[in-house]
Amino acid sequence: MVTAIGLAVIGAVWDTGLSIAVIASIPLVVASVALCSALDRDQRLGLVDLLLIALMLRWVVSAGVQLLLYRERPGFFGPDEGGYHLWAQDLARQLAGHPSMPDEPTLGARGLLWTAAASYHLLGVHLLVPKFLNCLLGAWTAVLTALLAGFVFRSPAVARRAGLLAAVFPSLVLWSGLLLKDVWTLFGAQLVLLGFMHLRERFRVPALAALLLGLFLIGINRPYEVMFVSLSLLASFAFGATRHVVRNLVLFALFSVIVMFAIERSGAMTQILGESGHTMMEQVAHFRRVYSEGPGTGSAVDVALVDTSTPLGLLTWLPLGLVFFFLAPIPFTGSSLSLTSSPEMIVWYFLLPSAFRGLRSLVRGPSKAFWPILLYVIIATVGWATAITNVGAMYRYRSQVLFCPLMLIAADQIRRRDEREKARVAAMALRARAHKPALPEAGTT
C-alpha cells in the first residue's frame, strides 16, 4: 500500500496518468486480494503477500520504464507497443461513436486492445492504465505458479518458493509491465493447466471454468498458442495413471471437443498457416524471414547457419534454436539487449543445474501431475525455437514457459534445504550422544 500511495503522489507531481492508473487499479487489487484469501484460507501458501509483492514490483518497473526510458526511447523493449497503443486509441474513438481509421487490429491481441481501448474511453488516453492492469495479471501469474507448484509437489514450501521466484524474476516483471499480450497468454496458459490438472483429479465446475477462461484468453490474444496448450493436454493422457480408465476416456473425449472448438473459434490454424492456405513449411519460412529481416531485428540470429528449406534442415536447426531460446541473450556481448539482460542471464545460468536436478527427481518420482506442464513447455519451445530467429523475441517468448523451470528450481532448493536441515539435526544428535556422560554400572559406588 505504501508503494501505491508513493506512486500516486509521484503521479500527481510528475504525470497524472500514473495517479489515474493507481486509482483505477485499486478496486481490482482489492478483489484480487479477496480471491487470494479465499484460495488460501489457512494462509499456508501466503498468496496475498505474494500477489502484493509481485504487483508492487511490476508497478514500479512499469512506471519507471514509461516515465524515464520511454520518454527518450519509446518502445525500446517492445516495438509493437506503439502499434497496440494506436489501435487501442482507434477502438476508443469507435466506442465514442467517431469514425475509425481504415486499419483494423490483427487476429491476435484483441483482449489486450479492447481492454486498453475501454480504459482510454473511460479515463482518457493514459498509457499507464492498461499497463498497470497488465501488471495485475502479471502478479496473478506468480500466484498461479504457486498454485501449480503446490498441486504438483504437494508442498507449501515449494509453492511459496516457486511463487516468489515468479514474482521477482526480472523478465517476468518486465514483460508484465508493458503494453504487450504476453502476460495475457501466460495467464491463460497457466489457468488452462491448473484447471486441467484439477479436472483430472476430480471434476469441479470452477476447474472447468478456469480451463475455458484460459483458452478464451489465449484465443483472443495469441491464437496459435491454443495449439500448444491443447496438444499438451491431449498428449498428457498417454502419461497419466492407468487407474480410472473410463473416467480418463470420458475426459479425453470432452477435452477433444473443447480443443477442436477452441482451435476453430480462435482462428489458430489461420494464424499458423496463413490466409491463403500455405503449407506448414512455407509459413515457418515466412515467420523466420519476418523475425530476421523485419523492423526491430537488430538482434537477429544468422539464419544462414543452417538451410531450413526442407524438413530435415529444419530438424537440424532445432538444437541450435533451443540453445538460443534457453541461453540467449549471451551476457555482455555488446548489444543493448545483452547488456540490460546480463544480470538476469547470469542468475539464470547459475540456476539451470538446479532446474535439471528438480526435473530429474520429478521424472523419477511416482507423480504424473507434472506431465501436462512439461509437455506444454516442450511443444511451445519447439514451436518457438523453430520459427523465431530473433534473440530479443526469444528472450520475450521464454517468459511464457519460465514458470515451469522456476517450479523445478524451487523444488530442488527446498529439497536441498531440507536435506541440510536433516544433516544438521543428525550432527547435533551425534554430538549430544558423544558428550553424554556414561551411567555408572550396577553395583558400583
C-alpha positions as CSV (number, residue, x, y, z in Angstrom):
1,M,0.0,0.0,0.0
2,V,2.9,2.3,0.7
3,T,4.2,1.8,-2.8
4,A,0.8,2.5,-4.3
5,I,0.5,5.8,-2.3
6,G,4.0,6.8,-3.3
7,L,3.3,6.2,-7.0
8,A,0.1,8.1,-6.8
9,V,1.9,11.1,-5.1
10,I,4.7,11.0,-7.8
11,G,2.0,10.9,-10.4
12,A,0.3,13.9,-9.0
13,V,3.5,15.9,-9.3
14,W,5.0,14.4,-12.5
15,D,2.4,12.6,-14.6
16,T,-1.3,12.5,-13.9
17,G,-1.6,9.2,-15.9
18,L,0.4,7.5,-13.1
19,S,-2.1,8.6,-10.4
20,I,-5.1,7.7,-12.5
21,A,-3.5,4.2,-13.2
22,V,-3.1,3.6,-9.5
23,I,-6.5,4.8,-8.5
24,A,-8.3,2.9,-11.3
25,S,-6.5,-0.4,-10.4
26,I,-7.3,-0.3,-6.7
27,P,-10.8,-2.0,-6.9
28,L,-9.3,-4.8,-9.0
29,V,-6.5,-5.2,-6.5
30,V,-8.9,-5.4,-3.6
31,A,-11.0,-8.0,-5.4
32,S,-7.7,-9.9,-6.2
33,V,-6.7,-9.9,-2.5
34,A,-10.1,-11.2,-1.5
35,L,-9.8,-14.0,-4.0
36,C,-6.3,-14.9,-2.9
37,S,-7.6,-15.1,0.7
38,A,-10.4,-17.4,-0.4
39,L,-7.9,-19.7,-2.3
40,D,-5.5,-19.8,0.7
41,R,-7.8,-19.9,3.7
42,D,-5.2,-21.3,6.0
43,Q,-2.5,-19.0,4.7
44,R,-0.1,-21.8,4.1
45,L,0.9,-20.5,0.7
46,G,1.0,-16.8,1.5
47,L,-0.9,-15.9,-1.7
48,V,-1.9,-12.4,-0.6
49,D,1.7,-11.4,0.3
50,L,2.9,-13.0,-2.9
51,L,0.3,-11.1,-5.0
52,L,1.2,-7.7,-3.5
53,I,5.0,-8.2,-3.7
54,A,4.6,-9.2,-7.4
55,L,2.2,-6.3,-8.1
56,M,4.2,-3.5,-6.4
57,L,7.4,-4.6,-8.1
58,R,5.7,-4.6,-11.5
59,W,4.1,-1.3,-10.9
60,V,7.4,0.4,-10.0
61,V,9.2,-1.1,-13.1
62,S,6.3,-0.3,-15.4
63,A,6.2,3.3,-14.2
64,G,10.0,3.7,-14.4
65,V,10.2,2.3,-17.9
66,Q,7.3,4.5,-19.1
67,L,8.3,7.8,-17.4
68,L,12.1,7.5,-17.7
69,L,13.2,5.3,-20.5
70,Y,10.3,5.7,-22.9
71,R,10.4,9.5,-22.9
72,E,13.6,9.2,-24.9
73,R,13.3,5.8,-26.5
74,P,9.7,4.8,-26.8
75,G,9.1,1.1,-27.5
76,F,12.6,0.1,-26.6
77,F,11.6,-3.3,-25.1
78,G,8.6,-3.9,-27.3
79,P,8.4,-2.1,-30.7
80,D,4.9,-3.4,-31.2
81,E,3.7,-1.5,-28.2
82,G,3.3,1.6,-30.4
83,G,1.0,-0.2,-32.8
84,Y,-1.1,-1.6,-30.0
85,H,-1.4,1.9,-28.5
86,L,-2.6,3.4,-31.8
87,W,-5.1,0.6,-32.4
88,A,-6.4,1.0,-28.9
89,Q,-6.9,4.7,-29.4
90,D,-8.8,4.0,-32.7
91,L,-11.0,1.5,-30.9
92,A,-11.6,4.1,-28.2
93,R,-12.8,6.5,-30.8
94,Q,-15.1,3.8,-32.2
95,L,-16.6,3.4,-28.7
96,A,-17.1,7.1,-28.6
97,G,-19.0,7.0,-31.9
98,H,-16.4,8.5,-34.1
99,P,-15.3,7.1,-37.5
100,S,-12.4,4.7,-37.3
101,M,-9.1,4.6,-39.2
102,P,-9.0,2.1,-42.1
103,D,-6.6,-0.2,-40.4
104,E,-8.1,-3.0,-38.2
105,P,-6.5,-4.9,-35.4
106,T,-4.8,-8.2,-36.3
107,L,-6.2,-11.6,-35.4
108,G,-4.2,-11.6,-32.1
109,A,-4.1,-9.2,-29.1
110,R,-7.9,-8.5,-29.2
111,G,-8.2,-8.9,-25.4
112,L,-5.3,-6.5,-24.8
113,L,-6.5,-4.0,-27.3
114,W,-10.1,-3.8,-26.2
115,T,-9.1,-3.6,-22.5
116,A,-6.8,-0.7,-23.4
117,A,-9.5,0.9,-25.6
118,A,-12.0,0.7,-22.8
119,S,-9.6,2.4,-20.4
120,Y,-8.9,5.1,-22.9
121,H,-12.6,5.6,-23.5
122,L,-13.5,5.9,-19.8
123,L,-10.4,7.5,-18.3
124,G,-8.6,9.3,-21.2
125,V,-5.6,8.2,-23.1
126,H,-3.2,7.3,-20.3
127,L,-0.9,4.5,-21.4
128,L,0.0,3.5,-17.8
129,V,-3.7,2.5,-17.1
130,P,-3.7,-0.6,-19.3
131,K,0.0,-1.3,-18.4
132,F,-1.0,-1.3,-14.7
133,L,-3.8,-3.7,-15.5
134,N,-1.2,-5.9,-17.2
135,C,0.9,-5.7,-14.1
136,L,-2.0,-7.1,-12.1
137,L,-2.3,-10.0,-14.5
138,G,1.4,-10.5,-14.1
139,A,1.1,-10.6,-10.3
140,W,-1.6,-13.3,-10.8
141,T,0.8,-15.4,-12.9
142,A,3.1,-15.5,-9.8
143,V,0.0,-16.7,-7.7
144,L,-0.8,-19.3,-10.4
145,T,2.8,-20.5,-10.4
146,A,2.5,-21.1,-6.6
147,L,-0.8,-22.9,-7.1
148,L,0.6,-25.1,-9.8
149,A,3.7,-25.9,-7.8
150,G,1.6,-26.7,-4.7
151,F,-0.6,-29.1,-6.8
152,V,2.4,-30.9,-8.4
153,F,4.7,-31.1,-5.4
154,R,2.2,-31.2,-2.6
155,S,4.4,-28.9,-0.6
156,P,3.5,-25.4,0.7
157,A,7.2,-24.6,1.0
158,V,7.9,-25.4,-2.7
159,A,4.7,-23.5,-3.7
160,R,5.8,-20.4,-1.8
161,R,9.3,-20.5,-3.2
162,A,8.1,-21.0,-6.8
163,G,5.6,-18.2,-6.5
164,L,8.3,-15.8,-5.1
165,L,10.7,-16.7,-7.9
166,A,8.0,-15.9,-10.4
167,A,7.1,-12.7,-8.6
168,V,10.7,-11.3,-8.7
169,F,12.3,-12.8,-11.8
170,P,13.3,-9.8,-14.0
171,S,12.0,-10.8,-17.4
172,L,8.6,-11.8,-15.9
173,V,8.4,-8.5,-14.2
174,L,9.4,-6.5,-17.3
175,W,7.1,-8.2,-19.8
176,S,4.1,-7.8,-17.4
177,G,4.6,-4.1,-17.2
178,L,4.4,-3.3,-21.0
179,L,1.5,-2.9,-23.4
180,L,2.1,-6.4,-24.8
181,K,-0.1,-9.5,-25.0
182,D,2.5,-11.9,-23.4
183,V,1.1,-11.7,-19.9
184,W,-2.4,-12.4,-21.1
185,T,-1.3,-15.6,-22.8
186,L,0.9,-16.7,-19.9
187,F,-2.0,-16.1,-17.5
188,G,-4.3,-18.0,-19.9
189,A,-2.0,-21.0,-20.3
190,Q,-1.5,-21.3,-16.5
191,L,-5.3,-21.2,-16.0
192,V,-5.7,-24.0,-18.6
193,L,-3.1,-26.2,-17.0
194,L,-4.3,-25.6,-13.4
195,G,-7.9,-26.3,-14.4
196,F,-7.0,-29.4,-16.4
197,M,-4.9,-30.9,-13.6
198,H,-7.7,-30.4,-11.1
199,L,-10.2,-31.9,-13.5
200,R,-8.0,-34.9,-14.0
201,E,-8.1,-35.4,-10.2
202,R,-11.8,-34.7,-9.7
203,F,-14.5,-32.9,-11.8
204,R,-15.1,-29.5,-10.4
205,V,-17.1,-26.7,-12.1
206,P,-14.6,-24.0,-11.1
207,A,-11.8,-26.0,-12.6
208,L,-13.7,-26.4,-15.9
209,A,-14.5,-22.6,-15.8
210,A,-10.8,-21.8,-15.3
211,L,-9.8,-24.1,-18.2
212,L,-12.4,-22.5,-20.6
213,L,-11.5,-18.9,-19.5
214,G,-7.8,-19.7,-20.1
215,L,-8.4,-21.0,-23.6
216,F,-10.6,-17.9,-24.3
217,L,-7.8,-15.5,-23.2
218,I,-5.2,-17.3,-25.3
219,G,-7.5,-17.5,-28.3
220,I,-8.3,-13.7,-28.4
221,N,-4.7,-12.7,-27.9
222,R,-2.3,-15.3,-29.4
223,P,-4.5,-17.9,-31.2
224,Y,-1.7,-20.2,-32.4
225,E,-0.8,-20.8,-28.7
226,V,-4.1,-22.6,-28.4
227,M,-2.5,-25.4,-30.4
228,F,0.5,-25.6,-28.0
229,V,-1.6,-25.9,-24.8
230,S,-4.3,-28.1,-26.4
231,L,-1.8,-30.6,-27.8
232,S,-0.1,-30.8,-24.3
233,L,-3.5,-31.6,-22.6
234,L,-4.4,-34.3,-25.1
235,A,-0.8,-35.8,-25.1
236,S,-0.7,-35.9,-21.3
237,F,-3.4,-38.7,-21.3
238,A,-0.7,-41.0,-22.6
239,F,1.4,-40.3,-19.4
240,G,-1.4,-40.4,-16.9
241,A,-2.1,-43.1,-14.3
242,T,-3.8,-46.3,-15.5
243,R,-6.5,-46.1,-12.9
244,H,-9.9,-44.7,-13.7
245,V,-9.7,-45.7,-17.3
246,V,-13.4,-45.0,-18.0
247,R,-13.2,-41.5,-16.5
248,N,-10.0,-40.8,-18.5
249,L,-11.7,-41.8,-21.7
250,V,-14.7,-39.5,-20.9
251,L,-12.3,-36.6,-20.1
252,F,-10.3,-37.2,-23.2
253,A,-13.5,-37.0,-25.3
254,L,-14.6,-33.9,-23.5
255,F,-11.3,-32.1,-23.9
256,S,-11.1,-33.2,-27.6
257,V,-14.4,-31.4,-28.2
258,I,-13.3,-28.3,-26.3
259,V,-9.9,-28.2,-28.1
260,M,-11.4,-28.5,-31.5
261,F,-14.0,-25.8,-30.7
262,A,-11.2,-23.5,-29.3
263,I,-9.0,-24.0,-32.4
264,E,-11.8,-23.3,-34.7
265,R,-13.2,-20.2,-33.0
266,S,-9.8,-18.7,-32.2
267,G,-8.5,-18.9,-35.7
268,A,-5.4,-20.7,-34.6
269,M,-5.0,-22.6,-37.8
270,T,-5.4,-19.5,-39.9
271,Q,-2.6,-17.8,-37.9
272,I,-0.4,-20.8,-38.3
273,L,-1.0,-21.5,-42.0
274,G,-1.9,-18.0,-43.2
275,E,-5.0,-16.8,-45.1
276,S,-4.0,-18.4,-48.4
277,G,-3.6,-21.9,-47.2
278,H,0.2,-22.1,-47.2
279,T,1.9,-25.3,-46.2
280,M,3.5,-25.5,-42.7
281,M,7.0,-25.3,-44.1
282,E,6.1,-22.1,-46.1
283,Q,4.6,-20.4,-43.1
284,V,7.6,-21.3,-40.9
285,A,9.9,-19.9,-43.5
286,H,7.7,-16.7,-43.6
287,F,7.9,-16.4,-39.8
288,R,11.7,-16.8,-39.9
289,R,12.1,-14.1,-42.5
290,V,9.9,-11.7,-40.6
291,Y,11.9,-12.1,-37.4
292,S,15.2,-11.9,-39.1
293,E,14.6,-9.2,-41.7
294,G,11.7,-7.1,-40.4
295,P,11.9,-3.8,-38.4
296,G,13.5,-4.0,-34.9
297,T,15.6,-7.1,-35.8
298,G,18.9,-5.8,-34.6
299,S,19.4,-9.0,-32.6
300,A,18.5,-11.4,-35.4
301,V,20.1,-14.8,-35.5
302,D,22.2,-15.7,-38.5
303,V,19.6,-17.9,-40.3
304,A,22.2,-18.8,-43.0
305,L,23.9,-21.1,-40.4
306,V,21.5,-23.9,-41.5
307,D,19.5,-24.4,-44.6
308,T,15.9,-24.8,-43.3
309,S,14.1,-25.0,-46.6
310,T,13.5,-28.7,-46.0
311,P,12.0,-30.7,-43.1
312,L,15.4,-32.3,-42.5
313,G,17.1,-28.9,-42.5
314,L,14.5,-27.5,-40.0
315,L,15.1,-30.5,-37.8
316,T,18.8,-29.9,-38.0
317,W,18.2,-26.3,-36.9
318,L,16.2,-27.3,-33.8
319,P,19.1,-28.0,-31.4
320,L,20.6,-24.6,-32.3
321,G,17.2,-22.9,-31.9
322,L,16.7,-24.5,-28.5
323,V,20.2,-23.2,-27.4
324,F,19.3,-19.7,-28.4
325,F,15.8,-20.0,-26.8
326,F,17.1,-21.0,-23.4
327,L,20.5,-19.4,-23.2
328,A,20.3,-16.1,-25.2
329,P,21.0,-13.2,-24.9
330,I,24.6,-14.0,-24.1
331,P,25.7,-11.6,-21.4
332,F,28.0,-8.6,-22.2
333,T,28.2,-9.3,-25.9
334,G,27.8,-5.6,-26.8
335,S,24.1,-5.1,-27.8
336,S,21.8,-3.1,-25.6
337,L,19.6,-6.1,-25.1
338,S,22.5,-8.3,-23.9
339,L,23.7,-5.5,-21.5
340,T,20.4,-4.9,-19.9
341,S,19.6,-8.6,-19.6
342,S,23.1,-9.7,-18.4
343,P,22.4,-9.7,-14.6
344,E,19.3,-11.9,-15.1
345,M,21.1,-14.2,-17.6
346,I,24.0,-14.8,-15.1
347,V,21.5,-15.7,-12.4
348,W,19.6,-17.9,-14.9
349,Y,22.8,-19.8,-15.9
350,F,23.5,-20.3,-12.2
351,L,20.0,-21.8,-11.5
352,L,19.9,-24.1,-14.5
353,P,21.6,-27.0,-12.8
354,S,19.0,-26.7,-10.0
355,A,16.3,-26.9,-12.6
356,F,17.8,-30.0,-14.1
357,R,18.1,-31.7,-10.7
358,G,14.5,-30.8,-10.0
359,L,13.3,-32.3,-13.3
360,R,15.3,-35.4,-12.8
361,S,13.8,-36.0,-9.3
362,L,10.3,-35.4,-10.6
363,V,10.6,-37.7,-13.6
364,R,11.9,-40.5,-11.5
365,G,9.2,-40.0,-8.9
366,P,5.7,-41.5,-8.9
367,S,3.8,-38.3,-9.5
368,K,2.3,-37.8,-13.0
369,A,0.8,-34.4,-12.3
370,F,3.7,-32.5,-13.9
371,W,3.3,-34.1,-17.4
372,P,0.8,-31.5,-18.8
373,I,3.1,-28.7,-17.8
374,L,6.2,-30.4,-19.1
375,L,4.5,-31.3,-22.4
376,Y,3.3,-27.7,-22.8
377,V,6.8,-26.4,-22.3
378,I,8.3,-29.0,-24.8
379,I,5.7,-28.2,-27.5
380,A,5.8,-24.5,-27.1
381,T,9.6,-24.2,-27.0
382,V,10.0,-26.5,-30.1
383,G,7.5,-24.3,-31.9
384,W,9.2,-21.0,-31.0
385,A,12.7,-22.3,-31.4
386,T,11.9,-23.4,-34.9
387,A,10.1,-20.3,-36.1
388,I,11.7,-17.4,-34.2
389,T,15.0,-16.1,-35.4
390,N,15.4,-13.1,-33.2
391,V,17.2,-13.1,-29.9
392,G,15.0,-10.4,-28.4
393,A,11.9,-12.2,-29.4
394,M,13.2,-15.5,-28.0
395,Y,14.0,-13.7,-24.7
396,R,10.5,-12.4,-24.6
397,Y,8.8,-15.7,-25.5
398,R,10.9,-17.6,-23.0
399,S,8.9,-15.8,-20.3
400,Q,5.8,-17.8,-21.5
401,V,7.3,-21.0,-20.2
402,L,9.7,-19.7,-17.5
403,F,7.2,-20.7,-14.7
404,C,8.0,-24.3,-15.3
405,P,11.8,-24.3,-14.7
406,L,11.2,-21.9,-11.8
407,M,8.9,-24.6,-10.2
408,L,11.7,-27.2,-10.6
409,I,14.3,-24.8,-9.2
410,A,12.1,-24.1,-6.2
411,A,11.5,-27.9,-5.6
412,D,15.3,-28.6,-5.8
413,Q,16.1,-25.7,-3.5
414,I,13.6,-26.8,-0.8
415,R,14.7,-30.4,-1.1
416,R,18.4,-29.4,-0.6
417,R,17.4,-27.1,2.3
418,D,15.5,-29.9,4.0
419,E,18.5,-32.3,3.5
420,R,20.8,-29.8,5.0
421,E,18.4,-29.3,8.0
422,K,18.2,-33.1,8.5
423,A,22.0,-33.4,8.3
424,R,22.4,-30.6,10.8
425,V,19.9,-32.2,13.2
426,A,21.6,-35.6,12.8
427,A,25.0,-34.0,13.5
428,M,23.7,-32.2,16.6
429,A,22.2,-35.5,17.9
430,L,25.5,-37.3,17.3
431,R,27.4,-34.6,19.2
432,A,24.9,-34.8,22.0
433,R,25.4,-38.6,22.3
434,A,29.2,-38.2,22.2
435,H,29.1,-35.7,25.1
436,K,26.5,-37.5,27.2
437,P,28.2,-38.8,30.5
438,A,28.3,-42.6,30.9
439,L,26.0,-44.0,33.6
440,P,27.6,-46.0,36.4
441,E,27.5,-49.7,36.2
442,A,25.1,-51.5,38.5
443,G,26.6,-52.5,41.9
444,T,29.3,-49.8,41.8
445,T,29.6,-46.9,44.1
